[in-house]
Amino acid sequence: MIRIGAVLKVLGVLLIVLGSLMLSSLPFSFYYGGEDAVALFSSALVTSFTGLGLWYFNKSQQKIGKREGYLIVALGWLSMGIVSMLPYLFSGVLSDFTNAFFESISGLTTTGASVINDIEAVPKGVLFWRSLTQWIGGMGIIVLTIALFPLLGIGGVELFIAEAPGPTSDKIHPRIKETAKRLWLIYVGLTALLTFLLYLCGMNFYDSINHGLTTMATGGFSTKNDSIAYFNNPLIQYLITFFMFLAGTNYTIIYFGLKGELKKVWKSDEFKTYFLLLLSVTFIITCLVFNFTDHSLEQSLRESVFQIVSIVTTTGFVSADYTSWSPGLTLVFFCLLFIGGCAGSTSGGIKVIRHLVLIKNTFLEFKRLLHPRALIRTKVDGQLVAQRVLTHILVFLLIYLGIFFSGSIIMAMILKNYDQPLMTAFGAVATTIGNVGPGIGAVGPLDNFAHIPYLGKWFLSFLMLLGRLELFTILILFTPYFWKTN
Amino acid sequence: MKIIIAGAGAVGFHLAELLAKENQDITLIDTDEEILDHVSTHLDVMTILGDAASIHVLEDAKISNTDLFLAVTTSGSTNLLLAIMAKQRGAKRTIARVNNPEYFEQHQKENFKKLGVDVLISPQLLAAQEIERLLQRGSFTDIFEFEKGRISIVGFTLDTTCPLINKTIGEIDQSNDFTFRGIALLRGHKTIIPRSSTKLIKGDHLYIASVAKSMDAILQFVGKQLQPIKKVMIAGGTSLAFRTAELVQDKYSVSVIVKNKNRAKLFAENLNNALVINADPSNVDILKEEGLEQMDAFIALTVNDETNIVTSLMAEHMNVYKTIALVDNVNYTHISQNIGVDTIINKKLIAANNIFRFVRKGKVEAIASLHGVEAEVIEFEIHKKNRLLRNCISDLRLPIHSIIAGVIRGDDSFIPSGDFLFEINDKVIVFALPEAIHQVEEIFK
């Protein structure tokens, strides 16, 4: 039997944490006139008191098992999506429930797809909250809660696995609490560093911190309608490119890098693949862009590398319209939506490690055909990949593609009145399930999602959540096994 | 504290569980991937897959800044090697689990220490010693003595003849002139800390603390006459059975029932004062023939838990005064005590608890774990003046899941009441359930 009391109690704590984080938008609100202060403050109050109520009325000290873990993560993200939209609703930035929910889920899942037409008109406090939702969702609020509170006990391990991105969750410290603390410390540190560097490059403090938050979260919300292109500053673009690359790297690798154990960094097959993949794709696309357009070599390189890193790490910042270069390149960028960053990073998507394992295994399959009696096992980082992990990754990929195709069909029907319903449906579904942001067609890099019908927005919100929690955490709730005791 | 445990068997797992609750940083090394999977989803520890004897694996586990290295794989010689390797690579303290009794002689211990093994632990020896201790005080299922018996904690089961049944702790306290404190009550699966309003019922397993001079009065009162044990029957051909027989053969008249002929021969050749019988211990007729009904104690130590439980029950049924069963499956512990086996011995738990005590030493004076109760009795010494001395016990706000069992002051000992005031150098014995242990340690630190 699922111990619902334990689940609700933890949800209460999550909401209290989220409510307190909402308050951090207030200084920005007051500094810029305070027109949205009441909205933010009342949202924080509603969130915190809901949390307090849940926490107080569920006093049970029950153990959190596997089932409770999955339920906490799924319901936790859903309820966070609901309360995170309160600032949009209370301040009148978005007037209806659907749009506000889409915007808040898009933020929390670090997708960065927006329904706000004029971002620059949004009051500064709410706009900061919009960036902050991405930052919270990037590392995951449950990881934060584990770092701060001992309440989750042993159940914390299950939750950590259910929320952390990627098939592997290495511990960098024997205790989960310390691991979570270190991850958040790196996260906060890199965000602060980026904010500082952006400030040095000439952004004002408000824009610096907002872009710092959304870059490290691989989110992609900007404070400007034209995204990064607005600043028109090559230095800023290179800087953000580098930090997007870092944000898409496995935090365990960053941890070892910071500790000076570079050997371990270079021993990671996933990191190598991620790095070389970005390098080679950048090289090819730079050449092509240089050929197709009249950009200088530097501009071709800068725009290509920015767009590529932005899409692969599932950030979704835009400094140039990649769909305007050439139809072939548009298709390449569409394919990049399926790659994703490293496991254990803040990025979304399928993730490099899964591709790596599958490609290695596929190659070895040919060898196995020629040597039917040979024992040939797939290895990553010099270690065997267990058969179960291999199956898990394969199933993940199949479900991912299955959802992509069926989702595209559903979206194409919803978008039947569009100019390019198929392109738009493919783009919208691929970009939301991968938590990227921009897609192709009518949801390309220069467009937003405001024009999607209500039904479509709900469906895409669901896909974003599905993608952020790596399919299984949500889908398992829809299986009979979850609800039956045996 | 950074701790590495090599070997995720029953001892290793139990240790990791105990230490993880203490918020220590634990790394567990084993070669079995499935066990490690189970561990990493159930305990907050880091796991490393591999042979702990590999230098590479040890370095992966960051052996150089380890405070404590525990070698508890099933192989004694591997454990010795591991401990030596760990010590050389920087582990501050090493503990190895070995079974060879020769290693435990005093000058051998010194030799091992020179090699780098700080402490040797033998689950079998510890279990045999535990059994010896239990036989000495036959009336109780458990007995712990603090500071040479100035305060003792004893455990016993309330059977139908016990005069304490259907009385509250408060009533018992008022109607008698001896001092005691009920510290824990095991009722079914639950551990309760009894308060004065708690009513005792039949089948309860009660732990009480008392001062030395009240002990005999208590014994008489609870209806358990101190019956000296003379005849002991041990069932089983395990090395624990051998060790136990060896340990107790000079004090009692001992018969050992061994099923395997070769083992029986070996036993007979090496045990000088015990009667070795080659028979199947699960055969009641043979046991009867060998005088089971006249025995004072029956100790079931075969490899099979179920046989141990059933034969002990049989002995209990034949009015054998004291029954002890070796049950290595932790899940059976509660149920076997509930259905009537006097005392359960789990050698892996005993070993793990013992090692755990080494880890905790320094912080506390002594520590004991009660059988079947997930709780601890901890002895603290009050070293310096702090708020403990200024307030009486009822003002100290001890956590609800803990109770002060007794206080030792010099040669005196007390069972303190709420208005008791501590003095410097007092030794305080506290009983605490797991959730309160940390708080209690904070208070007495």
Interface residues (C-beta under 8 A of the other chain):
Chain A: I154 G156 V157 E158 I161 K171 H173 P174 R175 I176 K177 E178 A386
Chain B: K2 A20 N23 D25 I26 T27 E33 S40 T41 H42 L43 D44 V45 M46
